[in-house]
């Protein structure tokens, strides 16, 4: 019988590997945070296989409403996915932090680009510590600053 030196509750699972983009800023639709696997399949059946496909399909409110109608969903679900896909375009944010930014009140690359670092970083720290109880999961100020720089570059295009 193997000897246990530590209680099982102290063992921590390995973190899941981060998602891998199809191309810079373009992620498989199934990697979008909060998207149920069956909805990822449904979107794929609609020809939406990546975050860029979703952004191409939904460039405006009318297209968002049309997709929501096709999927028999409320428009706010599709709008949330579009916001997440837009934020995931930012290098370093990707699908890993897009949901965190959205929960912090940042709904677009343009809004991210306009948010000052002295406001955003503490807001992210408060949110992540409140939801995870772990400060070590928070991106440091330099990383958030890089996101802002990248978002400003994307917003100018």
Secondary structure, DSSP 8 states (H G I E B T S, - for coil): ----SS-GGG-----------SBTTB-BGGGSTT--HHHHHHHHHTT--BHHHHHHH-SSHHHHHHHHHHHT--HHHHHHHHHHHHHHTSTTTHHHHHHHHHHTT--SHHHHHHS-HHHHHHHHHHHHHHHHS-GGGS--HHHHHHHHHHHHHHHH-
